[in-house]
Amino acid sequence: MLIILPPSESQSHPADTADRGSSHGDGPTLDWDTLHFPSLNPTRQEIARELIALCSVETDEGRARTREVLGLSERLDSERASNAQLLTSQAAPALTIYTGVLYDALAPSGRGESITKAGHICPAVEPLSAAATRRLAIGSALFGVISADDFIPHHRLSGTVTLGHSTMRARWKPALTQALVEWRDSTDAQSNAIFDFRSGTYRNLGAVPGATELRVETIDSSGKRKVVSHFNKFYKGLVARHLAEASECKQEDAAELLSSVIDKELGFATEIQAGAVKGTKGDLVTMFIPQ
């Protein structure tokens, strides 16, 4: 099965222990031929070429223009430089590149001691198993979607950016949807479920017909419900970890599996709405966080 996570603007540098100033280390660089979902490579390479060209102009006007296009402050000019070195910077598994709230909750490398976040105690955990890691994918404006163990460099490109005259959405439709549908069609029917945990921006780059989605809401003693925004990624990271370690399932059983995992591992109530996801007619599972 496949659990698609959103990317994060917060990223590590694989060369943190090497020459940080140049972002180069002794490790591998980006190799298009090793990435999963190879049908996306033409679009990936086209976006990369334009991004590198944009970020390589070393004039005051060029740097200012780049920051404007990418939505960067002057303080984040180093992100522009990282993009310019996209093909020569050291690469590392995507799951070690992305950081931030969701990935802290996911804890792919394990967690040595328990932490408390949003009133929820997260116990110490072992690193994700190899099988669980293989079930994780990550949405991306640059790569479309990648496997968690694909090697990628540090980069900065939001799904809201217009590069040249094209939005990311225009560039990725319909190729991204087709690649994900092809994955499901080519996978054994008993283990081809797709869970789409991407945010709206990245889901809109290439939605998956029939994919199961998760919504997080709070519920008070009167039964009033409210969509969680601030800690949404945190809870999705927790759920993704437990779901990735669960047994495989087919798409028709995905909502039931997701609901069962949330109940068993996190103790939260859920609601399943069959075919309720707009546009894709996938099943929607809502997880309720008591206030």
C-alpha positions, 0 to 999 in steps of 0.5 A: 500500500502507499501512504502519501505524505505532504512535503515540508519547507523545513529540510535538512542538508545532507552535507551538514557534517561535510562542507556546509558552505558549498552543500557538497559532501562525499555522498551521492548526488541526484540520479533521476534514473533511481527515482520511483515513478519514472514516468514523472522524470520528464516533468521533474527534469523540466522543472529542475532546469527552469528552477536552476536557471532562475536561481543561478542569476548572481546579480542583485536584480536576479537574486531579488527576482528569484526570491520574489518568484519563490516567496523567499525573504532575503534571510532565506537567500541560502535556499536560492543557492541550494536550488542553483546547486540542485544537480551537484549537491549531496543527496540523501533519502527523502525521509531524512531530508524533510523535517518539521512537525509531521516528520517529528511525529512520524519519527522515522529514525525512532525516538529515544524518549517520550515527548508530549505534544498537543497534550498527547504523549508520544512514547519512545519508538524504534526506527521504522521498519524497512517494510513500513518505509517502503509504504511511504511516499512524499508529494513534491512540487519538484518531484511530483511524488517520490518514495520515502527512500529515494535520494534527493537533495535539499531544495525549496519549491512550493506547490503554489509557485508559478515558474515561468508561465506555468503553475505547478498544478498545470505542470503536473496534471495529468501526469501525476494522477496517471503515475499514481493510478498506474502504481495502484493498477500494477500492484496486487489487488490485495495490497494496492490501497492508497492513503492520501495525507497530502495538504490541499495544495499538493493533492491538487497537483495530482489527486488520486481517484478513490484514494482514502483521505484523513481529516482531523477535527476536535470535538467538545462535550456538546458535540461541536466539531472543528477542523484542526489546523495548527496540529493537523500535521502532527496528528497525521504524522502519528497516524502515518507511522502506525498505518505504515507498520500495519498489514497491507490492504486493498483500496476497498478496505482502506478506510476500515484499516485506517479507522482501526489503526487510529482506534487501536494505536491512538485511542481516538474515535473516527467516522467513515464517510464512503465516497465523501472526498470531493473530486475523487470520490474516495472514502473520508475518515475523520479522526476526533481529538477531544477538547 
